[in-house]
Amino acid sequence: MTYTLPVSKRGTLTLPPELRLKLKLNRLASPMVVMEEKDGVVIMQSAVAMPIRDIPKDSIERWILNDEADFKAVKKKKKK
C-alpha cells in the first residue's frame, strides 16, 4: 500500500493508524523505526532497542564484517 504523508516544517511525519497497526508499533510503549535512504528511496522498518549484551556475539561480528566491507566499497568508489 502507498501512503502520502505531509512533512512538517520540523521534518516530522505522522504515520496513519492502519500503518502503525500493521507494523505493530501500537504494541510498544516507545515505538521506533529505522529509516534508510538508498538511491533516493526511503525504506522504513519497525525496530527495537536492546542491550548489546543480549545480542549474540556472532551477529555482532557479522555486522562488523558487513560494515567493514561496505566501508571498503565506498572508499574504492571515491578513488575512481
C-alpha positions in Angstrom: 0.0 0.0 0.0 1.2 3.5 -0.7 0.7 6.5 1.7 1.2 10.2 1.0 2.3 11.9 4.2 2.8 15.5 4.9 6.2 16.6 6.3 6.0 19.4 8.9 8.4 22.3 9.0 10.3 20.5 11.7 10.6 17.4 9.5 8.2 15.2 11.4 5.9 12.6 9.8 2.7 11.1 11.3 2.1 7.5 10.4 -1.5 6.6 9.7 -3.1 4.4 12.3 -3.5 1.4 10.0 0.2 1.5 9.2 1.1 1.7 12.9 -1.1 -1.3 13.4 0.4 -3.2 10.5 4.0 -2.5 11.8 2.8 -3.4 15.3 4.1 -0.1 16.6 0.9 0.2 18.7 2.1 -2.6 21.0 5.2 -0.7 22.2 5.5 2.0 24.8 8.2 3.8 22.8 7.9 2.6 19.2 10.9 3.1 17.0 11.6 2.8 13.2 14.8 2.5 11.2 14.8 4.7 8.1 17.4 4.2 5.4 17.9 6.2 2.2 19.2 4.3 -0.7 19.5 5.8 -4.2 16.8 8.4 -3.4 14.4 5.8 -1.9 13.4 5.9 1.7 13.0 2.5 3.4 11.4 2.3 6.8 11.2 -0.7 9.1 9.9 -1.2 12.7 12.8 -1.5 15.1 13.6 -2.4 18.7 16.3 -1.3 21.1 18.0 -3.9 23.2 21.1 -4.1 25.4 24.1 -5.1 23.4 24.8 -7.9 26.0 21.6 -9.6 24.7 22.8 -9.7 21.1 24.6 -13.0 20.1 28.3 -12.4 19.6 28.3 -14.0 16.1 25.6 -11.4 15.0 27.8 -8.5 16.2 30.9 -10.0 14.4 28.8 -10.4 11.2 27.6 -6.8 11.4 31.2 -5.6 11.9 32.4 -7.6 8.8 29.5 -6.2 6.7 30.2 -2.6 7.8 33.9 -3.0 7.0 33.1 -4.4 3.6 30.7 -1.5 2.9 33.3 1.0 4.0 35.9 -0.6 1.7 33.4 -0.5 -1.2 32.6 3.2 -0.6 36.3 4.1 -0.2 37.1 2.3 -3.5 34.3 4.2 -5.3 35.7 7.5 -4.1 39.1 6.7 -5.5 37.6 6.3 -9.1 
